[in-house]
């Protein structure tokens, strides 16, 4: 009698994983992001608060996660955003709603 060892199936299958991205894919993802600078100008009439007060408002809003840097230019504060291309509409809508007096700069593609 020829007895063969029964083959056992794995008890649980490993989850399906997506393959790791190569350098070409990483470059494509990075190109889908943009920088946006806005300027929070000082209000000579004092109605809207100081640029630093508006920066604090911005940092505590949903847009705070996109802020990557700030700088002071005279009495104004310049805020730099790093935004996914898919989020540009949302970001601009929120900026115009939250800070209608902010000067919005141009979108610049983020280099790799």
C-alpha positions in Angstrom: 0.0 0.0 0.0 1.3 3.4 -0.9 0.5 6.0 1.6 1.1 9.6 0.6 1.2 12.4 3.0 -2.0 14.4 2.7 -1.5 18.0 1.7 -2.9 20.5 4.1 -4.4 23.8 3.0 -3.4 26.9 4.8 -5.8 27.7 7.7 -6.2 31.3 6.6 -5.2 33.1 3.5 -3.0 36.1 3.7 -4.7 39.4 2.8 -4.2 40.6 -0.7 -1.7 43.5 -0.7 -1.2 46.0 -3.5 2.3 46.0 -4.9 4.7 48.6 -3.7 4.9 51.7 -5.9 8.1 52.3 -7.9 9.9 55.6 -8.2 7.9 56.4 -11.4 4.7 56.2 -9.4 6.0 58.3 -6.6 6.9 61.0 -9.0 3.4 60.9 -10.5 1.9 61.2 -7.1 4.1 64.2 -6.2 3.2 66.0 -9.4 -0.4 65.8 -8.3 0.3 68.2 -5.5 0.5 72.0 -5.7 1.7 74.9 -3.5 -0.6 77.8 -2.9 0.5 81.0 -1.1 -2.1 83.4 0.5 -1.4 86.7 2.1 -3.2 87.8 5.2 -3.1 91.5 5.0 -3.2 93.9 7.9 -6.5 95.8 8.0 -5.9 99.5 8.5 -9.4 99.9 10.0 -9.0 97.0 12.5 -12.4 95.4 11.7 -11.1 92.0 10.6 -8.5 91.5 13.3 -4.7 91.3 12.8 -3.1 88.9 10.3 -1.9 86.8 13.2 -5.4 86.5 14.5 -6.6 85.3 11.1 -3.6 82.9 10.9 -4.7 81.4 14.3 -8.3 81.1 12.9 -6.8 79.3 9.8 -4.7 76.9 11.8 -7.7 75.9 13.9 -9.9 75.3 10.8 -10.1 72.3 8.5 -7.5 74.0 6.3 -4.8 73.9 9.0 -3.6 70.4 7.9 -2.5 71.9 4.5 -0.3 74.6 6.0 3.4 73.9 5.6 4.9 77.3 6.4 4.4 80.9 7.2 6.5 84.0 6.8 6.1 87.7 7.8 6.2 90.3 5.1 6.0 93.8 6.7 2.6 93.8 8.5 1.3 90.9 6.5 1.6 87.2 7.0 2.1 84.9 4.0 0.9 81.3 4.4 2.0 78.4 2.2 -0.3 75.4 1.6 0.6 72.0 0.2 -2.6 70.7 -1.5 -3.5 67.6 -3.4 -4.8 68.6 -6.8 -8.0 66.9 -6.0 -8.5 69.2 -3.0 -8.0 72.5 -4.7 -11.7 73.3 -5.2 -12.4 72.5 -1.5 -9.5 74.6 -0.3 -10.3 77.6 -2.4 -14.0 77.5 -1.4 -13.0 77.2 2.3 -10.5 80.1 2.0 -12.9 82.4 0.3 -15.6 81.6 2.9 -13.4 81.8 6.0 -11.1 84.6 5.0 -12.7 86.7 2.2 -10.1 89.5 2.6 -7.1 87.1 2.1 -5.1 87.7 -1.1 -4.9 84.3 -2.9 -1.8 83.7 -5.0 -1.3 81.4 -7.9 -1.1 77.6 -7.8 2.4 76.2 -8.4 3.1 72.6 -9.2 5.2 70.9 -6.5 8.4 69.6 -8.0 9.8 66.2 -6.9 
